[in-house]
Amino acid sequence: MKFLTIICLAVFLFSRSSGPEEAVKNFTENLTQGKVKEAKKYATEATGTMLNMASSMGIVPVDPDFKFEMLNDSIVGNKAWITIANPNGRTEVIQAVKIDGEWLVHMEAKF
């Protein structure tokens, strides 16, 4: 019985987002499929607020053919910068932060 409990705990821990790359992957894949509510699970509260605003304005970028491709990562303490390839051939750097042991995408408004 103890062995089964350990196995269940291990499966639970490894099924969760284990690093900033996974958080960014889950965030971008859900967002590009138009699943804003699901994408917000991998985002900071501030990023979630921006997504709500963008969604209400109808400007959430949907691309059902999006394939996540990480090119580079840089992790310093509780911050990470993940470079991904965009479908248009460009690169994009997405920031993630570690809050309460969980990596979340953090985007700031650019005005």
C-alpha positions in Angstrom: 0.0 0.0 0.0 2.8 2.4 0.9 4.4 1.7 -2.5 1.2 2.5 -4.3 0.9 5.8 -2.4 4.5 6.8 -3.4 3.8 5.9 -7.1 0.6 8.0 -7.0 2.4 11.0 -5.5 5.2 10.7 -8.0 2.7 10.7 -10.9 1.0 13.7 -9.5 4.2 15.7 -9.1 5.5 14.9 -12.5 2.2 15.6 -14.2 2.3 19.2 -13.0 4.2 22.0 -14.9 7.8 21.2 -13.9 9.6 24.2 -15.3 9.3 27.5 -17.1 9.4 25.8 -20.5 6.4 23.7 -19.7 4.5 26.7 -18.4 5.2 28.7 -21.6 4.4 25.7 -23.8 1.0 25.1 -22.0 0.2 28.8 -22.1 1.0 29.4 -25.8 -0.6 26.2 -27.0 -3.8 27.0 -25.1 -3.8 30.6 -26.1 -3.3 29.9 -29.8 -6.2 27.5 -29.7 -8.4 30.2 -28.3 -8.6 28.6 -24.9 -8.1 31.7 -22.8 -9.5 30.3 -19.6 -7.1 27.3 -19.8 -4.1 29.6 -20.8 -4.7 31.7 -17.7 -3.9 28.7 -15.5 -0.3 29.1 -16.6 -0.2 32.9 -16.2 0.3 35.4 -13.5 -2.8 37.3 -12.3 -1.6 40.4 -14.2 -1.3 38.5 -17.4 -4.7 36.9 -16.8 -6.2 40.4 -16.6 -4.6 41.4 -19.9 -5.9 38.2 -21.5 -9.4 39.1 -20.3 -9.2 42.5 -21.8 -7.8 41.2 -25.1 -10.4 38.5 -25.2 -13.2 41.0 -24.6 -11.9 43.1 -27.5 -11.6 40.1 -29.7 -7.9 40.4 -30.3 -6.6 37.0 -28.9 -4.3 35.6 -31.6 -5.7 32.2 -32.6 -3.6 29.8 -34.8 -4.8 26.2 -34.7 -1.7 25.1 -36.6 0.7 26.5 -34.0 3.5 24.1 -32.9 5.5 25.0 -29.9 9.3 25.2 -30.6 11.6 26.4 -27.8 14.9 27.7 -29.1 16.6 28.9 -25.9 16.0 29.4 -22.2 17.7 31.5 -19.5 16.8 31.0 -15.9 18.0 33.3 -13.1 16.5 32.5 -9.7 12.8 32.9 -9.9 12.7 34.4 -13.4 13.1 32.8 -16.8 13.1 34.0 -20.4 12.1 31.4 -22.9 12.8 32.1 -26.6 10.3 30.4 -28.9 9.9 30.3 -32.7 6.8 32.0 -34.1 5.0 30.6 -37.1 6.0 33.6 -39.2 9.7 32.8 -38.7 10.5 35.3 -36.0 11.5 34.6 -32.5 9.7 35.8 -29.3 11.0 35.9 -25.8 8.4 35.1 -23.1 9.1 35.7 -19.5 8.0 33.3 -16.7 8.2 33.8 -13.0 8.2 31.3 -10.2 5.5 32.1 -7.6 4.9 29.8 -4.7 6.9 27.1 -6.4 5.0 27.2 -9.7 6.2 28.7 -13.0 3.8 31.2 -14.6 4.0 33.2 -17.8 4.3 37.0 -17.0 3.6 39.5 -19.7 3.6 43.3 -19.2 1.6 45.7 -21.3 3.7 47.6 -23.8 2.4 51.0 -24.5 
